[in-house]
Amino acid sequence: MTAMQALLGLLVFIGLAWLLSERRRAFPWRAVAAGLALQFLLAGVMLGVPAAQQAFLVANELVLALDEATQAGTGFVFGYLGGAEPPFKPEGAGDTFILAFQALPLLLVVSALSAVLFYWRVLPLLIRGLAAALRRGLGIGGALGLGSAGNLFLGMVESPLLIRPYLQRMQRSELFALMATGMATLAGTMLVLYASIIGAVLDDALGHLLVASLLSLPAALLLAAVMVPPTGPPTEGGLEAEAEPASGAMDALVQGTLRGLDLLLQIVALLVVVVALVALVNSALGLLPAVGGEALTLERILGWLFAPLAWLAGIPWEEAARAGSLLGTKTVLNEMLAFLRLAELPEQALSPHSERILVYALAGFANLGSLGILIGGLGGLVPERRREVVELGPRAVAAGTLATLMTGAVVGLLDTAGLA
């Protein structure tokens, strides 16, 4: 029953994309078949091959090493607020943990390292390799392949810089696919942070989040082909631009640190505002009559709305409302708050099977806040197509959400079959 549930979910998610399509008569059967085949192939290899499991362990050790290194820096600068030994005896578990001073500074370290790796040509090499695989597997053009692959490492605003010379002449369908893949994946900078947050929920969290982003790439590309079908030959192109060229490794380190600082401050500000607004909404809803013996909250309402999608992804119905609440939080608010809420759930609130599906389904930037960032960034790169970017924005959020749900369903299928 669980396998049939997830298979039905895959069909429904693709069907929803077709209902949102600009041209419903042109259904790209070949692109859908190739995308599904590539998604299952990657999932089978990454989750079922012992060597991949070993890579997960290495990735987990990397997270621990980066976390310890970051705490050395935060402890030196912020003292016990940053994780150093407190000058008093804590009375309860977690009393000295402060998100802004102990977890979020990891962004600074990873951003700086990413900039240095880009300068040393390590990341461009990985991006080219992944882009070549996407071109061969899905038949997309070189420009879209590079831009899509860049989303895994640089993020949805920085990756279009890699193909800036081609943005103006890309097909509408290719521009949309670039936006959809940005919404369906997580940047490498955020992967490490989220892995540190959900490490207690899922073993080898970084490896799973990496696989989640990788699996969501073909899913987003096939959904993009359904929602905005291509009308001409693909745009070819190579890696002709860099995010921000640096004069040396130290310059790259400084630039990466400053970009990470901007991101950290944005996240802190957004978390303060979002959590405050949720509290305000819950206070207003508390004035309404109780439903089912409990007060109405935004989390409960989102849970009811997104429960069917959680069930279609393979989560049992008795857990669907709780999972749906997290999916709704991710879509309406942001994925960081959803991961934080997931980490705060009591033990056995969700089964291990549901937790795994949910982690994969949450691993994407598809939310309203990210839409504003994407429109601002991409619209600034190609101002002559800004109106088109704005027009395609809501569809891109839908495509990113459906792509991560497809990834959750695929992983759930393999987990049910004992292959993951």
Summary of the structure (lengths in Angstrom):
residues: 420
radius of gyration: 21.0
end to end distance: 17.9
largest distance: 68.6
contacts: 1507
relative contact order: 0.15
helix: 73%
strand: 0%
